[in-house]
């Protein structure tokens, strides 16, 4: 990235270099407009730390609406489009793999929930949501996929689920946007609401001219939302995720393992296993690794998969998930200003929905026909009253 040295104007300025922002920038340059992608480079970006589960199915109780279910279900097909674009540009290896998922009952009270989930997923399939093969699996099949797990566990296999490396995917999309003409700028952005309901934008103190601003600043969105008169709030939720190394074991094609208690396991190539994660809204913007957080992750990990005790500790990643007040993403133009599109608040759905929400925001910024309908997620909505379904991925 380069620092701001800009005396021109942009059709669109995208604030935020996470998965939403880079995807919005890519869609804008594909439409042939002049785009600036502006990233503050802050520690704790959720896209770089998330586990990376891409799933059309949540593990909560009720889906809020058919609109929400259909939007989430479109995530994997949207990734197919992104992967095609990256492949055409010679970036085919970005850490994405369609590996399926086994939802495991790790406690006695969770076994009946497998049947409930199975019934709900079958309804998804009848509604045209692409879940693929769905079947119950016993301890033997689970053990063949993940030999480190306890031998008394059973689960539900769902085929159409993928895992991805958020850092590599985000970097690749950003690079493709730059190759297509996006200008990449570094610096902290600030916006001010003018008397005529337009906004003024500065980056690292220098003015930037843009017809439309896409606000995709993740966990750091709240001050900017307040400055443009948006009532919907966003708060950071810290997540700590541990990466292990299993020597001489094939892990790259292992299915994602998810649990009703919020713990998950992912396998990546070269023996890397990702386990997590914590959910710490009380941490605010603190991005440090804590002994308590690592202990919590490893305690659950080894209780469920004692064979992972032999793994080496590679690293712990920390991300600040941007959670909206009602738990659902915020995307759309607010009533308070004429030239801003908001795209934030994805919370635990960040890596699943990020590219699609970025595209939706770009299409709104350019007043294009929407590829996906997301009007119900607008920034001036009343809170969605149904509890947000828990995502399989805690990003």
C-alpha positions in Angstrom: 0.0 0.0 0.0 1.0 3.6 -0.5 0.2 6.6 1.6 -2.3 9.2 0.5 -0.9 11.5 -2.2 -4.1 12.1 -4.1 -5.2 15.2 -6.0 -7.9 13.5 -8.1 -11.3 12.2 -7.5 -12.8 8.7 -7.3 -16.2 7.4 -8.3 -16.1 5.2 -5.2 -13.9 5.1 -2.1 -14.1 1.9 -0.2 -13.1 2.2 3.5 -11.7 -1.1 4.9 -9.3 -3.7 3.6 -11.1 -6.8 5.0 -13.0 -9.4 3.0 -16.0 -7.1 2.5 -14.0 -4.1 1.5 -11.7 -5.8 -1.0 -14.7 -7.6 -2.6 -16.6 -4.3 -2.9 -13.5 -2.7 -4.6 -13.2 -5.6 -7.0 -16.8 -5.4 -8.1 -16.5 -1.6 -8.6 -13.4 -1.8 -10.8 -15.1 -4.6 -12.8 -17.8 -2.1 -13.5 -15.2 0.2 -15.0 -15.2 3.0 -12.4 -12.3 4.7 -10.6 -11.9 3.2 -7.1 -9.8 3.8 -4.1 -9.5 1.1 -1.5 -8.4 2.6 1.8 -7.1 0.4 4.7 -6.0 1.7 8.1 -3.9 -1.4 8.7 -5.2 -1.9 12.2 -4.4 -5.1 14.2 -7.3 -7.5 14.9 -8.9 -7.6 11.4 -11.4 -10.4 11.6 -10.8 -11.5 8.0 -7.2 -12.4 8.8 -7.9 -14.3 11.9 -11.2 -16.2 11.2 -11.4 -19.9 11.2 -12.7 -19.9 7.6 -15.9 -22.0 7.4 -18.1 -21.2 4.5 -21.5 -22.7 5.0 -25.1 -22.2 3.9 -26.4 -23.7 7.2 -26.4 -22.2 10.7 -26.6 -24.2 13.9 -29.1 -22.0 15.7 -32.8 -22.6 16.2 -35.1 -20.6 13.8 -34.0 -18.9 10.7 -35.1 -15.2 10.8 -36.6 -15.3 7.4 -36.6 -17.0 4.0 -34.7 -13.9 2.7 -31.9 -14.5 5.2 -31.8 -18.3 4.5 -31.6 -17.7 0.7 -28.9 -15.0 1.1 -26.7 -17.3 3.3 -27.3 -20.2 1.0 -25.9 -18.2 -1.9 -22.5 -17.9 -0.3 -20.8 -20.9 -1.7 -22.0 -20.3 -5.3 -20.8 -16.8 -4.9 -17.3 -18.0 -3.9 -17.4 -20.1 -7.1 -17.6 -16.9 -9.1 -14.7 -15.4 -7.1 -12.6 -18.4 -7.5 -13.2 -18.4 -11.2 -12.0 -14.8 -11.4 -8.9 -15.5 -9.3 -8.1 -18.6 -11.4 -8.3 -16.6 -14.6 -5.7 -14.2 -13.1 -3.3 -17.1 -12.2 -4.3 -17.2 -8.5 -5.9 -20.6 -8.2 -4.3 -21.7 -4.9 -5.9 -19.4 -2.3 -6.6 -21.9 0.5 -10.2 -22.7 -0.5 -11.5 -26.3 -0.3 -15.0 -27.8 -0.5 -14.5 -30.5 2.2 -18.0 -30.9 3.8 -18.8 -30.7 7.5 -19.7 -33.1 10.3 -21.7 -31.5 13.1 -20.8 -33.6 16.2 -22.8 -34.1 19.3 -20.1 -33.7 22.0 -22.6 -33.8 25.0 -25.5 -36.1 25.7 -28.0 -33.3 25.4 -26.8 -32.6 21.9 -27.7 -36.0 20.4 -31.4 -35.1 19.9 -30.3 -31.9 18.2 -28.7 -33.9 15.5 -32.1 -35.1 14.4 -33.6 -31.6 14.6 -30.7 -30.3 12.5 -31.2 -33.1 10.0 -34.9 -32.3 9.6 -34.1 -28.6 9.2 -31.4 -29.2 6.6 -33.8 -31.4 4.6 -36.2 -28.5 4.6 -33.4 -26.3 3.3 -32.9 -28.8 0.5 -36.6 -28.9 -0.4 -36.5 -25.1 -0.6 -33.7 -25.3 -3.2 -30.9 -24.4 -0.8 -27.8 -26.4 -2.0 -26.8 -28.5 1.0 -25.7 -31.6 -0.9 -25.6 -35.0 0.7 -26.8 -35.1 4.3 -26.4 -38.2 6.5 -25.8 -39.4 10.0 -22.4 -40.7 10.8 -21.2 -42.9 13.7 -18.0 -43.0 15.6 -16.3 -45.3 13.0 -16.8 -42.9 10.1 -15.9 -39.9 12.3 -12.8 -41.7 13.5 -11.7 -42.3 9.9 -12.0 -38.6 9.1 -10.5 -37.4 12.4 -8.7 -40.2 14.2 -7.8 -37.9 17.1 -11.5 -37.7 18.2 -13.1 -39.6 21.1 -14.6 -42.9 20.1 -18.1 -42.3 21.6 -19.1 -39.4 19.3 -21.6 -39.3 16.5 -22.6 -36.6 14.1 -24.4 -35.3 11.0 -22.5 -34.9 7.7 -23.4 -32.0 5.4 -21.7 -32.0 2.0 -21.9 -28.5 0.6 -19.6 -26.7 3.1 -16.1 -25.4 2.5 -13.2 -24.0 4.4 -10.8 -21.3 3.4 -7.8 -19.3 4.5 -9.1 -15.8 5.1 -5.7 -14.1 4.9 -4.9 -15.6 1.5 -8.3 -15.1 0.1 -8.5 -11.5 1.2 -5.0 -10.8 -0.2 -5.8 -12.4 -3.5 -9.0 -10.4 -4.0 -7.2 -7.2 -3.1 -4.5 -8.0 -5.6 -7.0 -8.8 -8.3 -8.8 -5.5 -7.6 -5.5 -3.6 -7.9 -4.6 -5.4 -11.1 -7.9 -4.3 -12.5 -7.2 -0.7 -11.6 -8.1 0.0 -8.0 -5.9 2.4 -6.2 -4.7 1.1 -2.8 -4.2 3.7 -0.1 -3.2 3.3 3.5 -4.3 5.5 6.4 -7.1 6.0 8.9 -10.3 7.3 7.3 -12.6 9.9 8.8 -15.9 11.1 7.5 -18.0 14.2 8.4 -21.7 14.8 7.6 -22.2 18.1 5.7 -25.3 20.4 5.9 -26.5 19.2 2.5 -26.4 15.6 3.7 -23.3 14.7 1.7 -20.1 13.7 3.5 -16.5 14.8 3.5 -13.8 12.2 3.6 -10.2 12.4 4.8 -7.6 9.7 4.9 -4.6 10.2 7.3 -5.7 13.9 7.5 -5.7 14.4 3.7 -8.9 15.1 1.8 -10.2 12.5 -0.7 -12.9 13.3 -3.2 -15.3 10.5 -4.0 -18.8 10.4 -5.4 -19.8 7.5 -3.1 -18.1 6.0 0.0 -18.5 2.3 0.9 -18.1 2.0 4.7 -16.7 -1.5 5.3 -14.6 -0.8 8.4 -15.7 -3.9 10.4 -15.3 -3.6 14.2 -14.1 0.0 13.9 -17.4 1.2 12.2 -19.2 2.6 15.2 -17.6 6.1 15.3 -18.2 6.6 11.6 -21.8 5.4 11.9 -22.4 7.9 14.6 -20.8 10.7 12.6 -23.2 10.1 9.7 -26.3 9.7 11.9 -26.9 6.0 11.7 -28.5 4.5 14.8 -27.6 0.9 14.2 -24.6 0.1 16.3 -21.6 -2.2 15.8 -19.3 -3.6 18.6 -16.1 -5.6 18.5 -16.2 -9.2 19.8 -12.8 -10.7 20.3 -12.1 -14.2 19.1 -8.9 -16.2 19.9 -8.2 -19.2 17.6 -5.4 -21.7 17.9 -3.4 -23.3 15.1 -1.8 -26.7 15.7 0.7 -28.7 13.6 0.2 -32.5 13.3 3.4 -34.0 11.9 3.2 -36.5 9.1 -0.7 -36.5 9.0 -2.9 -35.7 6.0 -5.2 -32.9 7.1 -5.9 -30.9 3.9 -9.1 -32.7 2.9 -10.6 -33.4 6.3 -14.2 -32.3 6.8 -14.9 -29.3 9.0 -16.0 -30.4 12.5 -18.6 -28.3 14.2 -20.3 -28.6 17.6 -23.4 -27.2 19.3 -21.3 -25.9 22.0 -19.6 -23.5 19.6 -16.3 -25.3 19.2 -14.9 -26.2 15.7 -12.0 -28.0 14.0 -10.6 -27.4 10.5 -7.9 -29.2 8.6 -5.6 -27.4 6.2 -2.7 -28.8 4.1 0.7 -29.6 5.6 -0.7 -30.9 8.9 -2.3 -27.6 10.0 -5.3 -27.9 12.2 -7.3 -24.8 13.4 -9.4 -25.0 16.6 -11.5 -22.4 18.3 -12.7 -20.2 19.4 -13.4 -17.7 22.1 -16.3 -15.2 22.1 -15.3 -12.2 24.2 -17.5 -9.0 23.8 -16.1 -7.7 27.0 -12.6 -7.4 25.6 -13.4 -4.4 23.5 -10.6 -3.5 21.1 -7.9 -5.4 23.0 -6.2 -7.7 20.5 -3.7 -9.5 22.8 -3.5 -13.2 23.2 -4.5 -14.2 26.8 -3.6 -17.3 28.8 -7.3 -17.7 29.7 -8.4 -17.6 26.0 -5.8 -20.2 24.9 -6.6 -22.4 27.9 -10.4 -22.2 27.1 -9.8 -23.2 23.4 -7.3 -26.1 24.2 -9.4 -27.4 27.1 -12.4 -27.9 24.9 -10.2 -29.2 22.0 -8.6 -31.9 24.1 -11.9 -32.9 25.8 -13.4 -33.6 22.3 -10.3 -34.7 20.5 -7.7 -36.0 23.0 -5.5 -37.2 20.2 -4.6 -33.6 19.3 -2.6 -33.4 22.5 0.4 -34.5 20.4 0.1 -31.5 18.1 2.6 -28.7 18.2 1.3 -25.2 18.9 1.9 -23.1 15.8 0.2 -19.8 16.6 -2.8 -18.1 18.1 -4.7 -15.6 15.9 -6.9 -12.9 17.4 -9.7 -11.1 15.5 -12.3 -8.6 16.4 -15.7 -9.6 14.9 -18.0 -6.7 14.1 -21.3 -7.6 15.7 -24.4 -5.4 15.0 -27.0 -4.7 17.6 -29.3 -7.4 16.4 -26.6 -9.8 15.2 -27.3 -9.4 11.5 -25.1 -7.7 8.8 -25.8 -4.1 7.9 -25.7 -3.3 4.2 -27.3 -0.4 2.3 -27.7 3.4 2.1 -28.8 5.2 5.2 -31.4 7.9 5.1 -29.1 10.4 6.8 -26.7 10.9 3.8 -26.7 10.8 0.1 -23.4 9.3 -0.8 -22.6 6.5 1.7 -23.3 2.7 1.4 -22.7 0.8 4.7 -21.4 -2.8 4.7 -20.5 -4.0 8.1 -21.7 -5.9 11.2 -21.2 -9.4 9.8 -20.1 -10.8 13.1 -19.5 -14.6 12.9 -20.7 -14.7 9.3 -17.8 -12.6 8.0 -15.9 -15.1 5.9 -19.1 -16.8 4.7 -20.9 -13.7 3.6 -18.0 -11.2 3.1 -17.5 -11.4 -0.7 -21.3 -11.4 -1.3 -22.0 -8.4 1.0 -19.1 -6.5 -0.6 -20.6 -7.1 -4.0 -24.1 -6.0 -2.8 -22.6 -2.8 -1.4 -20.7 -2.1 -4.7 -23.8 -2.6 -6.7 -25.7 -0.2 -4.5 -22.9 2.3 -4.7 -23.1 2.2 -8.5 -26.9 1.9 -8.6 -26.7 -1.4 -10.5 -29.3 -4.1 -10.5 -28.7 -6.3 -7.5 -27.3 -9.8 -7.9 -28.7 -10.6 -4.4 -31.6 -9.0 -2.6 -30.6 -7.7 0.8 -33.0 -4.8 1.5 -34.1 -6.4 4.8 -30.5 -5.8 6.1 -30.6 -2.0 5.5 -29.0 0.3 8.1 -32.3 2.1 9.0 -34.2 -1.1 9.8 -35.8 -1.9 13.1 -33.9 -4.7 14.9 -34.6 -8.1 13.4 -36.6 -9.6 16.3 -35.7 -13.3 15.7 -32.4 -14.3 17.5 -29.5 -14.5 15.0 -28.7 -18.0 14.0 -25.2 -19.0 15.1 -22.9 -19.4 12.2 -20.7 -22.6 12.0 -17.8 -20.2 11.6 -16.7 -17.9 14.4 -14.6 -15.5 12.4 
